[in-house]
Amino acid sequence: MATVIPIEGRLDQPDIQIWPTVLGVIRNAFVEGISFGFTHLPPALADDKQGPVKQTVQALKKKSGPPKAQPIDGPAKK
């Protein structure tokens, strides 16, 4: 989460404002979390049943998108 860090003062005595920075990070995390949280509902189904290790590896890939729900029985319907 990114935010602007307000720094004022002279170069040899900068005044870094901690509270606006902390609140900016919290706000951005909350806004991003909420907006992302409702974007992918209901979750997509995986093509086939995956074990916990395969799910973890898939979730950690940068371009794989959000985790997919596991089909209850058989392959996912397309």
N, C-alpha and C positions, 0 to 999 in steps of 0.2 A: 504494500500500500504506500502510495507516495503522497506527500504533502509539501507545502511551502514552509521553510523554516525561517521565521523572521529574525534577522540579525541586524542590530543597530549599533552605533557607536563608532569608535575609532578602530583602526586596524590593530593597534597594540592593546586595546581594551574592548573587545567586542562584547555586546550584550545579547546573548542568545536567549530568546524567550521560550522557555520550556513548555509552559502550559498551552499556548496556542499550538505548538508543535504536537504535543501529546494528544490534544483534543482533535486536531486535524487528522492524525493517523487513525484514531478511534472512529471518527466520523466516516472517513473514507473506507475503513474496513467494514463498518456496519452497512453503509450504503451499497458497497460492492457485494457484500455477502447476501443482503436481501435481494438485490436485483438479480444476482446469479441464481439464488435459491429458487426462484419461481420461474426461471427461464426454461428449465428442462423438465417440466411436470406435464404429464406423468413421465417417468424415466423410460428411455428406450430399452427394449429387451435385447439381451445378448443373442447371437445367432445359435449358440449351443451352450450347454451347461458348463460353467467354469468353476474350478476349485479356487480356494482362497489365494493360493500362490499366483495363479494365472490372473485372477482379478487384481491383485496388488501390483503385479508387473504392468498390466494394462493401464491401471489408474495412474501410475507414475510416469507414463509416457506423455510427453508434452503435447503432442498433436492428437492424442486419442480421444479427447473430449471427456465429458463427465462419465462416471461409472455407469454401467448398464445393469438393469435388473436381470435376475436369473430366471429363465423359463422354468415353470413348475414341472412340466413333463414334455419331452420331445423338443424339436427345433422351434424357433420363434416363427410366428406367422408373419408373412410379408404383406 
